[in-house]
Amino acid sequence: MKYLIVIAIVFAGIWLWRANRPAARKEAKAPPAQAQLQDMVSCAACELHVPRAEAVHGRQGALYCSTGHRQRAEG
């Protein structure tokens, strides 16, 4: 009977030690910032979709994925 009590105390000690380790603590962290949604546009030359902020503006309002495609299309 006394061995059963000793084993129970040892298991309780191990459980408390593991629950209170700094690495195991679940600290309240701020949720990760959600990425802003961006408007996607299609390249006038190859139809690749790129974010509007990264698109290269060409003549007559056309949008391109790179300056090479803009030059080739308008060239």
N, C-alpha and C positions, 0 to 999 in steps of 0.2 A: 504494500500500500504506500509506503514512504517513497519508493522508487517512482511510482505513478505521479505523486505530488512533485517530486524533483524534476521529472521529465516535463510535466505541465509548466512548471516555473521556468525551465530552460527555454521551452518553445515560446512562452509568453515574452521572455526577455529578448529572444531573437526577433520576434515579430515587432516588438516596440523599437528595437534598435534599427531594423530595416525601415520602419515607417517614419522615423525621425531623422534619417540621414539627409544632409542638405541636397544631394542629387535626387533623392526620391520625393522631396517636397514638391507639391504642385502649387506653385505660386500663381497668383492671379496675374495673368499676362493680358495685355491689351490685344484684342483680336487683330490679325494682320490687316493692314489697309487694303481695301478692295481696289483693284486697278480700275482706272477710269476707262469707260467705254469710249472708243474712238470710231469716227466715221471712216469706213473703208471705201476707197475709190478704185476703179479699174484703170490700168495703164492703157492709153490709147493705142500703143504699138503692140504689146504682147498680151494684154488683158490680165496681167498679174494684179492681184488686189494688194494694195498698200494703204497704210493709214494716211488720211488726208494731210496730216501735219508733215509727213515725210515725202509726199508727192512733189514732183518737179512740175512747175507751171509752165505751159508753153503758150504759143500764140493762139488766139481765138478761144481761150479758156480750156484748152485740152490739158489733161493731167497725165504725167508719165512716171514710171517707177525709177528712172535714172536719167541723167543728163545725156547719156549715150543714146538712149531711145528717143529722147526729145530731138537731138541733133539729127538722127537718122530719119525721123518722121518729117521734120521741118526742113531738112537739108537740101 
